[in-house]
Amino acid sequence: MSNDSGLTPGTDPHDTRKRVMAIVAGSSGNLVEWYDFYAYSFFSLYFAHAFFPRGDALVQQLSAAGVFAAGFLMRPIGGWFFGMLADRKGRRFAMLLSVLMMCGGSLVIGLLPGYETIGIAAPALLLLARMFQGISVGGEYGTSATYMSEVATSRHRGFFSSFQYVTLIGGQLLAVLVVVTLEQTLGETALRSWAWRIPFFIGAAAALVALFLRRNLHETSSKSDLAKKEAGTLKALLQHPRAVLVTLGLTAGGSLAFYTFTTYMQKFLVNSVGYPAATASLLMTAILFVYMCMQPVFGALSDRIGRRAQLIIFGVLGAIGTIPMMNAIAGSGGNPAMTVILVLVALAVVSLYTSISGVVKAELFPAEVRALGVGLCYAIANAVFGGSAEYVGLRFKAEGHEAGFYWYVAIMALVALVSVIAMRDPRKLGHMHHEPR
């Protein structure tokens, strides 16, 4: 039997303070990972010229974006590697290593000389550092989702696990905050010449703090689960085909919805709604903050109504509501308050998924392949559907068929709905230890 109470033998299982500290430490690395990932995206505007040969600014931007995409493509490798590691060596070990890798990647980017100094080695090393970070981010989701689902008591598992997305969105917000602060205090000239390195040093320092917090984490895997010969193997994972397919389908629809209404929405507000870029950034910062605060509310709701019921509501509303919602946002150009309200309503629907996405997937797999099942399936579906959301949205617009993208998001919400309907009730699977409600 896996030690799903989440605390090592000998500690008081009802010690809420220890659980809360474990959740804070477990999710701290998540914040750092996502801060680093988005800091690269936001600051590439200022450092692209340093790594790519002199030439057209758009070509430099595309090169920097290509390196960003490479980080996304490394995520499935990270999901597999860290999932296997967490199921064989323990959650704590995998979580320490993933945050250490992110720290190393940030430090390398912050210290890396430019193209003029070391030539072709500059973009090559930048790509290598980003691939390293992509593996780290790919591993973080599965291990932290698994750990947080195991450390929480069953009656509050949705609430506690929602902090995974609180820190994920928090990382995005922190990156935006650093961008705005440096733009206001140092200005564009300093940012283009040297100050673009500052966010990467901040990321490396934050990773060390997360490492410090995580070093005392309790291990949630039992020795018997870690010792199983099949622990963390793809062969053992494939013995749970329904759980794998459900996780892939749910992540595909949920991730696409998440990226559509967060990262792509910023571009949509500029290109399709007509806001100036600075206004769109300001609106999205306020929206993301409220969205972050929604997560524990919807996590707690799932503890009351059941996670399957909550995901069915998400699938139904996503399938029937996406097209009218996107049309309404597109037509709200003259009224910022109305735009904010509409995007927040859409994100409330997305919260039905994001607040519990990690815990639902963790509950579908037995302990010996839990981190691998969550991490690998999430990373594959997220890289294909989440990572491509902006590109697909912009392609539809460029071809003059923007409404086609709305249909695509709605259809994928339907895929998520079918996946949830096909999902067995986690409470009946008995993979997690459930206390009386």
Rosetta blueprint (number, residue, H / E / L):
1 M L
2 S L
3 N L
4 D L
5 S L
6 G L
7 L L
8 T L
9 P L
10 G L
11 T L
12 D L
13 P L
14 H L
15 D L
16 T H
17 R H
18 K H
19 R H
20 V H
21 M H
22 A H
23 I H
24 V H
25 A H
26 G H
27 S H
28 S H
29 G H
30 N H
31 L H
32 V H
33 E H
34 W H
35 Y H
36 D H
37 F H
38 Y H
39 A H
40 Y H
41 S H
42 F H
43 F H
44 S H
45 L H
46 Y H
47 F H
48 A H
49 H H
50 A H
51 F H
52 F L
53 P L
54 R L
55 G L
56 D L
57 A H
58 L H
59 V H
60 Q H
61 Q H
62 L H
63 S H
64 A H
65 A H
66 G H
67 V H
68 F H
69 A H
70 A H
71 G H
72 F H
73 L H
74 M L
75 R H
76 P H
77 I H
78 G H
79 G H
80 W H
81 F H
82 F H
83 G H
84 M H
85 L H
86 A H
87 D H
88 R H
89 K H
90 G L
91 R H
92 R H
93 F H
94 A H
95 M H
96 L H
97 L H
98 S H
99 V H
100 L H
101 M H
102 M H
103 C H
104 G H
105 G H
106 S H
107 L H
108 V H
109 I H
110 G H
111 L H
112 L L
113 P L
114 G L
115 Y H
116 E H
117 T H
118 I H
119 G L
120 I L
121 A H
122 A H
123 P H
124 A H
125 L H
126 L H
127 L H
128 L H
129 A H
130 R H
131 M H
132 F H
133 Q H
134 G H
135 I H
136 S H
137 V H
138 G H
139 G H
140 E H
141 Y H
142 G H
143 T H
144 S H
145 A H
146 T H
147 Y H
148 M H
149 S H
150 E H
151 V H
152 A L
153 T L
154 S H
155 R H
156 H H
157 R H
158 G H
159 F H
160 F H
161 S H
162 S L
163 F H
164 Q H
165 Y H
166 V H
167 T H
168 L H
169 I H
170 G H
171 G H
172 Q H
173 L H
174 L H
175 A H
176 V H
177 L H
178 V H
179 V H
180 V H
181 T H
182 L H
183 E H
184 Q H
185 T H
186 L L
187 G H
188 E H
189 T H
190 A H
191 L H
192 R H
193 S H
194 W L
195 A H
196 W H
197 R H
198 I H
199 P H
200 F H
201 F H
202 I H
203 G H
204 A H
205 A H
206 A H
207 A H
208 L H
209 V H
210 A H
211 L H
212 F H
213 L H
214 R H
215 R L
216 N L
217 L L
218 H L
219 E L
220 T L
221 S L
222 S L
223 K H
224 S H
225 D H
226 L H
227 A H
228 K L
229 K L
230 E L
231 A L
232 G L
233 T L
234 L H
235 K H
236 A H
237 L H
238 L L
239 Q L
240 H L
241 P H
242 R H
243 A H
244 V H
245 L H
246 V H
247 T H
248 L H
249 G H
250 L H
251 T H
252 A H
253 G H
254 G H
255 S H
256 L H
257 A H
258 F H
259 Y H
260 T H
261 F H
262 T L
263 T H
264 Y H
265 M H
266 Q H
267 K H
268 F H
269 L H
270 V H
271 N H
272 S L
273 V L
274 G L
275 Y L
276 P L
277 A H
278 A H
279 T H
280 A H
281 S H
282 L H
283 L H
284 M H
285 T H
286 A H
287 I H
288 L H
289 F H
290 V H
291 Y H
292 M H
293 C H
294 M H
295 Q H
296 P H
297 V H
298 F H
299 G H
300 A H
301 L H
302 S H
303 D H
304 R H
305 I H
306 G L
307 R H
308 R H
309 A H
310 Q H
311 L H
312 I H
313 I H
314 F H
315 G H
316 V H
317 L H
318 G H
319 A H
320 I H
321 G H
322 T H
323 I H
324 P H
325 M H
326 M H
327 N H
328 A H
329 I H
330 A H
331 G L
332 S L
333 G L
334 G L
335 N L
336 P H
337 A H
338 M H
339 T H
340 V H
341 I H
342 L H
343 V H
344 L H
345 V H
346 A H
347 L H
348 A H
349 V H
350 V H
351 S H
352 L H
353 Y H
354 T H
355 S L
356 I L
357 S H
358 G H
359 V H
360 V H
361 K H
362 A H
363 E H
364 L H
365 F L
366 P L
367 A H
368 E H
369 V H
370 R H
371 A H
372 L H
373 G H
374 V H
375 G H
376 L H
377 C H
378 Y H
379 A H
380 I H
381 A H
382 N H
383 A H
384 V H
385 F H
386 G H
387 G L
388 S L
389 A H
390 E H
391 Y H
392 V H
393 G H
394 L H
395 R H
396 F H
397 K H
398 A H
399 E L
400 G L
401 H L
402 E H
403 A H
404 G H
405 F H
406 Y H
407 W H
408 Y H
409 V H
410 A H
411 I H
412 M H
413 A H
414 L H
415 V H
416 A H
417 L H
418 V H
419 S H
420 V H
421 I H
422 A H
423 M L
424 R L
425 D L
426 P H
427 R H
428 K H
429 L H
430 G L
431 H L
432 M L
433 H L
434 H L
435 E L
436 P L
437 R L
